[in-house]
Amino acid sequence: MKQVYTKLCTYSADLFGINSALYELGGLIVMHDASGCNSTYNTHDEPRWYTMDSMIYVSGLVEQDAILGNDERLIQDIINVAETEHPKFIALSRSVLPTYLGTDVRGIAKVVEKRTGIPTFGFATNGMDSYVCGASEAYTTIARRFCRRSDAGETNHDRKGINLLGITPLDFSVTGNAEALRSAAEEAGFPLRSCWSMHCTLEELAGASEAEATLVVSTTGLAAAEYLERTFGIPYVIGFPCGAEAFYALQEQLKEAVRTGRSGSLFSEPAPSPKQGDRSTLIIGEAVHAASLRFQLEKEYGYTSVRVLCPLEKDAGVLRKTDLHSSGEEEITEAMNASDIVIADPIYRRAARKDLLFLEDPHEAYSGRTYHSRQRRYVGKKAEPFEELLP
C-alpha cells in the first residue's frame, strides 16, 4: 500500500507540463483524451488561461473511436483547425487511455506534418508521469527543431546575453517571479537572449543558440540546456537566485562559464558542518527550487541542518547524499515528522504532526490555484523571506 495516497496528492501531469511550456509560443497544442482533460488543465494548472489566449485543444476521444482505433478523425480534426488558425507548430500529447490503447502519437504527428507542412511533434506522454517530464521533453524538442547554428564565421565572442531556461507558471506562478528573473539578469549585466518560456516568442527561443550561457532555474530546463551545450557549445549554470547571496554567486558563476566555456552549479560547495542545537529543516518540492532555498537558509540565515526531499522523477543532480528522493506518502510523512521545521506546499501539512513548525511554500504544480493568493516572491526587491527563520 506504499503507493496509495490518503492525505497527499499528485503533481501536475506530463501533458500539462507540455501545455505550460508551449503555452505562449503560438503553436496548436492538442491533448488526445476524452473531453474533460482540458478543463482540468485550464481551471487547475494554468493561471494564464483567463488573461492570455493560446491554442490548446482536447481531441474529445469517444468510445467508438477508441475501440475501432479511428486515428483518421483525430488527424483530420487537427488539420482542419490548423488550416483555420495557422499555428507556428503543432504538438500532440496523449493521456492515460490512449496510452493503454497504444496510440502512436509520433506516427500521427508525421502524417499531420506531411499533410500540412507545419512542424508537428508527437509526445508519447502517459498522463501518469509528472509535469517535469513533459515540460523537459517539450523544451528539448523546441531546441532541436528551431535552434540553428549561426553563420560559419561566428565565434564565441560574437555571442551576447544569456538564456533563462525552465520558467513556467507551474513552478513560478504569475506573482512576479518570472519578471523579477528577467530584471535580475539585466541587472547582473547579462542581456536576455531568450526566456523559456514566459513573456517570450518562438522566434526568441530560436535565437538561444546565439547566447553566451544559460541559467537553468528549474529541473524542466536542464535537458534543453544540455542539448544547447552539446550542439552549440553554450555552457549552463544551474540555480535559482533566491536571496542576495545566490544572486551574486550565480552572477559570478555565469561570468566564469562564459570565460571558460564550462558549465557549473550553485550547489557545488560542500554542505556546512552541523551546529549543535541547530533545528533540522526539511524542504519539499522541485529540486532546483528547494536546493536554492536551502542555499539561502545556509548562507543568509546560518542554518546548517537542512535537507531537501524531491518527490518528482528528476532532480537535476542537485541533491546531496543526505537528501531524499521519494514520492511515497509514508516516506514523506516519516521525513517530515523527523524534522523540526518543514517548508512545503500547504497540502503536505495534512500528513505532518500538529506541533511541527510548518512554513507554507505553495507550488502551482501541486496544489494548483488553491493557495494562489499565498504564492511567494523569491527574486528582487519584493522578495518575501521566511521571517520565522530569520536569526
N, C-alpha and C positions, 0 to 999 in steps of 0.2 A: 504493500500500500504506500510505499515511499513516493510514488509518482502522483499521488492523489493530493489535491489542494482542498483544504476545508476552510481555511481562513484567508489565504492569499489568492492572487490571480495570475494570469499570464501576461506577457508583454505583447505589444502590437505585432501582428503577423508579418511575414516576409513580403507578401504582396503589397501591404500597406507601406512598408519601407520603400518599395519601388515607387509607389504613388507619391510619397512625400519627397523623395529625391528628385523626381522628374516634374513635379507639380508646376513649376514656373517656366519651363523650357519650351513651351509651345508644341508639345507632342500630343498625339492621341493615345491615351492610356486606357487599356481595356482589361478589366478583370473578368476572367472566364469563370462564371459561377451563376447560381440561381439568384434571382432578384432578392435584395436584402443585404448583400455584401457591401454594396456601395453606400447604403445609408449607415451601416456600422462604421465605415471609414469616415464619412464626412461629418457625422454627428458626434464621434468619439475621439478620433485621432487627428483631425485636420482643422486647426484653428483658422486657417486662411479661407475656408470654404465660403463664408458669407461676405468676404471683402475682396476676393480675387478670383477671377474666372480661370477655369482650367478644364481641359477636355478629358475628363475622367468618366468612363462608362463601365457598366456591367453588362455582360453578354445576355443575361436573362436565360440561362440554361434551363430547359424544361425536360421533364421525364422522358418524353418520346425521343428527343434528340440524344439524350444520354444513353438510352437503351440501343438506339439504332446507330449511334456514332455519326450523327449528321454534322460533320465539320464544315460542310459547304455553306450552311446557313450562317455560321459564325464568320466565315471568310467573306461572304457577300455583304453581311451587315457592316463589317469593318470597312470594306471597300466603299460602300455607299456613304458612310459618314466621312471617310477621308476625301471623297470627291466633293463633298459639301464644305468641309471645314479647312481643307488644305493644310494639314499639320506638317511640322518640320520632320517628324519621325513618328513611328507607331510602336507602342510597347504592349505586349500581350503577356499577362501572367495568369496563373491558374490557382484555384483554391483546392480544398480537400477532395471534393467529389471528382472533378476532372483528373486529379492525380491518381485516384483509385481506378479510374477508367482507362488510365494510360494515355491521356490526350497528349499528342505530340505538338506542343506549342511552338517549338523551334521549327518543325516542319511546316506548320501553318504560317509562321512568320515568313518563311522563304517564299511560299506561294503568294502571300499578300504583297511582299516587296516586288516580286516578279510582275504581278498584275498592275501595281500602282506606280512603281518606280520610286517609291518613298522608302527610305531606310526603315526597316522593321526588325524588331527584336522580340524573340520569344524567351521568356524567363520560366524555367522549369521549377517554379515555386510549388510548395505543397500546402500552404496555409497553416502549417504547424510550427515551422521554424520562426524565429523572431525577426523583427524589422531590421536588425543589424545585418543579417544575411542578405535580405532583399536590397536594402539601400547600398550595401557594399557592391553587390553584383551590378546594380544599375549604374553606379559611378564608373566602375571599371569598363562597362560596355560603352558608355558615352566616351570615355577616354580613348578606347581602342578605335572607335568608329570615326570620331570627329577631330581628335587631336592629331595634327600632322607635323612632320618635320618642316622647318623653315628652309630658306634658301641654303644651298650647299656652302656658301661663303660665310655663314653666320658662325660666330664664336660665342663662348660663354660670356664674354664681355659685352656682347650686344643684347643680352637678355636683361630685362628690367622687371622689378616687382616680384611679388610672391603670390602663390595660390593659397587660399584658405579652403581646406577640404574636410567635409564631414558635418556641415551645418544644415540641419532640418529642424522644424518645429517639434519633432518627436523627442529630440534631445535638448533643444534650446528654447522651445516655445516661441511666443511672439511678444515677449515682455521687454525687448530692447537688447538682449544679449547679442543677437546677430549684428545689429547696427553698431554696438559697442566694440565688437571684434574688428569690424571694418575700420572704425576710428582708431583703435589701438594699433592696427597695422600701419596706418598712415602716420600716427604719432611716433612710432618707432623708426620711421624713415624708410618704410617699405611700401612703395606704391602697390595698390592691389591690382593684380593681373586678372584674377578670377575668384569667385566665391561660390563654392559648391555646397548648397545651391539655393540660397535665399537672396532675393534682390539681385538677380543676375539673368543673363540670357544665354541661350545655347551658343551664340557666337562668342561670348566672353569665355565660356568654358572651352571652346575650341582653341582659344589662344593661350591655354595653360601651358602649352609646350614651349612658350617663349619666356617663361618666368625663371627667376634665379633660384628659387627654392619654394618649398611647400610646407605649410604649417598644418599638421593633421590634428584637428581639435576633437575628434571622436573616433571611435573604432570603425564607424562606417566608411571613413575616408582613407583608411590605411592601404587597402588593396589597390586602389587607383593611384595613390602616391607611389607605391612600389612599382606600378606599371610605368608611371612617368619617369621614375628614376632609371629603370631598365632601358626604356626606349629613348629617352631624350637626355639622360644624364642629369636630371634635376634632383638634387638631394632634398630630403624632407626632415622635419623635426616634429616629434610627437609631444603634444602638451597643450594645455588649455590655460590661458593667462588668468587664473583665479587668484586675485590678490596682487599686490605690488611686487613682491619678491618673484613670483612666477613670471610676471610681465617682463621684468628686467633680465631674468635668467633666459627666457625664450628669445628675447631680443639679441642677447649675446650668442646664443646657440645658432640662431639664424645667420648672423654675421659669419660665424665660424663655418657653417655649412656652405655658404656662398664662397668663402675664401678657399676652403679645402675640397669642396665637392663631396664631402662625406655626410651621411645622414646622422642624426642624433636624437636624443630624447631628454625631456625634462626630468626623467626618472632614473638617470644613470648613476646618481650618487647612492652610496650605501645607506641603509637605514640607521638612524641615530641610536645611540645606546640608551636603553630604557632607564628612566629616572625612578628611584624608589618612591612609591606613593603616587605615581602618575596614573591617572584614570585611564583604563583601557577603553578605546574608542573603536567602533565598527562603522564603516561607511559602505552602504549597499547601493549598487547601481552600475551604470555603464562604466567600463573600466577606466577610460581616459579621464572622464569627469571625476570619478571617485578618487583616482590617484592624484589628480591635480588639486582637489580639495584637501587631500592629505598633505600634499606639499605645502599648502598654505598653513594648515594646522601646525606642521612641524617647524616651518621657517619663521612664521609670524607670531604664532601663539605659544610655541615652545613645547608642544606635545611630543612625546617620544614613544607612545604605545598605541599606534593607530594601525588598524588592519583594514583591508578592502575585501569585500565579498562581491564577486561578479556573478550575477545569475544568468548571464547571456552566453551564447555559444562562443563568441570571440572576445579576447581580452587585450588585443593589440600588443601583447608581450610586455605589458607594463606592470604586471603583478610581481610581488616579492614571494619568496619561499614561504613566508608566514601568512600570506594571504589565502583566501578561499575562492574556489570556483565551483559553484553549486547552484542548482535551480530547485533542489528538493526542499519542500516546506519544513520537514523535520530537521534537516541540517541547518537551514537558515534560522529556525527558531532556537536551536541549541546555541548557535553562534551569537545571536542577539542576547540571549539570557545569560551568556557567559561574559558579557561586556558591561561596563558602567554607563557608556554613552553610545547611542545608535543614531546615525544620521541616514535617513532613508525616506522614500516616498511614504506619505501618511498611511497607506494601506498596510504597510509592514507592521504598523503599531498593533494591528489586530492579533498578531502572533507573539508579541513581546510581553514580558512580565510587566505588571502595573507600576512597579516602583522604579522602572528604568527611566533614565533621562533620555527622552526621545525627541530629536530635533528634526522637524519636517523639511524635506528636500523634494518637493513634488516633481515628478517625472512624467511628462505628457505621454510617453510611450507606454507607461504602466497604468496610470490612473486616468488618462485622458483629460477631459475638461473638468473632472470632479473637483480638483483643487487648483484650478487655473488661477484664481484670484490670489493664491498664496505662492505663486511662482516667484523665484528669487532672481535678482540680477547679480551676476558674478563678475562682470567686467566693467571697468571705467569708474568714473566719479560717483555714479549712483549705485555702486555695488553694495550689497547688503551682507555684512559679516554675520556670523553666528555669535551674537553678543553674549550669549550664555557661556561661551567657551573662552572669551577674552580673558587674558591674565589679569 
